[in-house]
Amino acid sequence: MFNPFKKKFSPSELNQFDFLGKARFFQDLSFDELARFLPAIHQRKYERDEVVFFRNDPSQALYILEKGEVTLNIDVRGNFETIIKLKEGRPFGENSMLADSKRIYTAIVSTEEAILWVIPNYAILEIFKNNQKIEAKMMTALADFYNETNQQLFSSYRNSYGFFNLGQMFE
């Protein structure tokens, strides 16, 4: 049934919804829910080897990779070891959806340039405060992500048993 009072979105907004809606954490949100994020989003261009953030930095923003490639790294004895290379459309810095968190890895641009969508932590938390439905959907997606990551960690540990002490993770 046609509702003449339903908000209409511009072609530009619809393109933004299409991109944002494909990114993990936003997939279950409606257009009206996605629209709440648009005023907070800005794009930023980075160059090769530029650090997006370092491990232990405050988690000040969630990023979505529009163009290029970013590596997520851990520092081991003064050297960076790549955990994963992210391709276009992938979000990272997910712990910015949590209040007062710090980065657990370092993110570095690995292509000539990368274009990132940046959503500040304060804006995410404000949206959550004013809309518990959005918060519930995104926290469920975050919990699913962390569950998958834990499964991958334990699987990797089983495959390389003896190279590190998994018990240290829970100390």
C-alpha positions in Angstrom: 0.0 0.0 0.0 1.4 3.4 -1.0 2.1 5.8 1.9 2.4 9.4 0.7 3.9 10.5 4.0 6.8 8.0 3.9 10.2 9.7 3.6 11.7 9.6 0.1 15.4 9.3 -0.3 17.6 10.9 -2.9 19.6 8.8 -5.4 22.7 9.8 -3.6 21.3 8.6 -0.3 20.2 5.4 -1.9 23.7 4.8 -3.2 25.1 5.4 0.3 22.5 3.0 1.8 23.5 0.4 -0.8 27.2 0.6 0.1 26.6 0.9 3.9 24.0 -1.9 3.9 26.5 -4.4 2.4 28.9 -3.8 5.2 28.8 -6.1 8.2 27.1 -4.5 11.2 24.8 -2.5 9.0 23.2 -5.3 7.0 20.0 -5.6 9.1 19.2 -1.9 9.3 16.4 -0.3 7.3 16.9 2.8 5.1 15.4 4.9 7.9 17.9 3.4 10.4 20.8 3.8 8.0 19.8 7.4 7.4 20.6 8.2 11.0 24.3 7.5 10.3 24.6 9.7 7.1 25.2 13.1 8.8 28.1 11.6 10.8 29.9 9.9 7.9 32.8 11.5 6.2 35.2 10.1 3.6 38.9 10.3 4.1 41.7 9.5 1.6 44.8 7.7 2.9 48.1 6.9 1.0 50.2 3.8 1.0 51.8 2.9 4.4 49.7 5.5 6.2 48.6 4.3 9.5 44.8 4.6 10.1 45.3 3.8 13.8 47.8 2.0 16.1 47.1 -0.7 18.6 46.1 0.8 22.0 44.9 4.0 20.5 41.4 5.1 21.7 38.7 3.6 19.4 37.5 6.8 18.0 35.8 5.7 14.8 34.4 2.8 12.8 35.9 2.6 9.2 34.5 1.0 6.0 36.9 0.5 3.2 35.4 2.0 -0.1 38.5 1.8 -2.2 41.9 0.2 -1.8 43.3 -2.3 0.7 44.1 -2.1 4.4 46.1 -4.6 6.5 45.3 -5.3 10.1 48.5 -6.0 12.0 49.7 -7.0 15.4 53.1 -6.0 16.7 55.3 -8.9 17.6 58.7 -8.1 19.1 58.9 -4.7 17.3 57.7 -6.0 13.9 54.2 -5.9 12.4 52.7 -9.2 11.4 49.6 -9.0 9.1 46.5 -10.7 10.5 44.3 -10.0 7.4 44.2 -7.9 4.3 40.9 -6.1 4.0 39.3 -5.5 0.6 36.7 -3.0 -0.5 33.4 -3.0 1.5 34.9 -4.4 4.7 34.4 -2.5 8.0 37.1 -2.4 10.6 37.7 -0.8 14.0 34.6 -2.5 15.2 35.3 -2.0 18.8 34.5 1.7 18.3 30.9 0.5 18.8 31.8 0.0 22.5 32.3 2.9 24.9 35.9 3.6 26.1 37.6 0.8 24.2 41.1 0.8 22.7 42.4 -0.6 19.4 43.6 -4.2 19.5 45.5 -4.1 16.2 47.2 -1.6 13.9 45.5 -0.7 10.6 47.8 0.3 7.7 47.0 1.2 4.1 48.7 -1.2 1.7 47.7 0.2 -1.7 48.7 3.4 -3.4 45.6 5.0 -1.9 42.5 4.0 0.1 39.3 5.8 0.6 37.6 5.1 3.9 34.2 6.0 5.2 34.7 7.2 8.8 31.9 7.1 11.4 33.0 8.7 14.7 32.5 6.7 17.9 30.6 9.6 19.6 28.1 9.6 16.8 27.6 5.8 16.9 27.1 5.9 20.7 24.6 8.8 20.4 22.6 6.9 17.8 22.6 3.8 20.1 21.5 6.0 23.0 18.5 7.3 21.1 17.6 4.1 19.3 17.9 0.8 21.1 16.6 -1.1 18.1 19.6 0.0 16.0 21.9 -0.7 18.9 20.4 -4.2 19.4 20.8 -5.1 15.7 24.4 -3.8 15.5 25.5 -5.4 18.8 24.1 -8.7 17.6 26.1 -8.4 14.4 29.2 -7.5 16.6 28.6 -10.5 18.8 28.4 -12.7 15.7 31.6 -11.2 14.4 33.4 -11.9 17.7 32.0 -15.4 17.8 33.3 -16.1 14.3 36.7 -14.6 15.2 37.0 -16.8 18.3 36.1 -19.9 16.3 38.9 -18.9 13.8 41.4 -18.3 16.6 40.7 -21.7 18.2 40.8 -23.5 14.8 44.1 -21.8 14.0 45.4 -22.8 17.5 44.4 -26.4 16.9 46.2 -26.4 13.6 49.4 -25.0 15.0 49.2 -26.6 18.5 52.3 -26.0 20.6 53.4 -22.7 19.0 51.8 -20.5 21.7 50.0 -21.0 25.0 46.3 -20.4 24.5 45.8 -20.2 28.3 47.6 -16.8 28.3 44.7 -15.4 26.4 42.4 -15.8 29.4 44.8 -14.5 32.1 
